[in-house]
């Protein structure tokens, strides 16, 4: 799971592929990504990583980012 391209195949469904632009897969780390929709839209997201037990366990807090790529805690 430490490889961003492999993670993209796991996280993004085929019709909304993910692109990770930052990836620090360690407890306390953070990842940033966006997904590309069928019409070209690119909503962003982030993970704050709580636990990593390779290769079986990954615990993250997942959220959306704003237009500058920073966490947007007011979003669902």
N, C-alpha and C positions, 0 to 999 in steps of 0.2 A: 504493500500500500504506500510505500514511500515514494513511488514514481508518479508524478502528476498525470502523465498521459494514460497510465493504467487506471488511475482514480477517475479520470474523466469518463472512461467507458463504463465504469461502475455507477457513478453518480448521475450522469445525464442520460435520459431516455433518448432513443434514436431520433425522435422528432424534436427534441429540445436538448441538443448536445451541450455539455459543460466544457468550459475552458478555464483552467486554473491559472491565475496570474501570480499568485503567491501561495507557497505551500511549505509549511513548517510543521510536519507531522510528528510532534512531540507534545507531551503533556505541558500545557501552558502556552503552546504555539498557536498560530492562527493561519488560516488559509483564506484566500479571496478568489472568487470565481464569477463568471457570468454564464448565462445560458443563452443560446441563440434559438429563437423561435422560428416557425415556418415563414413568418412575414419579415424576418430580419431583426425583430426586436431583441434587446439584450439586457434583460433584468439582471442585476448583480446580487451576489450573496456572499456571506462569509461564514466561517466556522471558527469558534473558539474551542480549542481542543482540550478536553478534560482528561481523557485516559487513552492510552494506546497500549495494546497487548498484541503485537504482531504474531501471527497473522489472523487472529480470531476476534479481536474486540477493538472497537473504536467508539468513543463517547465524545460527542460534540454538541455545542450549542449552535444552532443554525439560524441565521437571520438574513434579512435583506440589507443591501447597501444603498446609499443615496447616489445621485448622479456623479459625485466625485469619487465614489468607491469606498466611502467610509460607512461604518455600521449605522443603520437607521433604526434605532431601538423603538421608535413609535410605530413601525410597521408590524403587521401580524407575523 
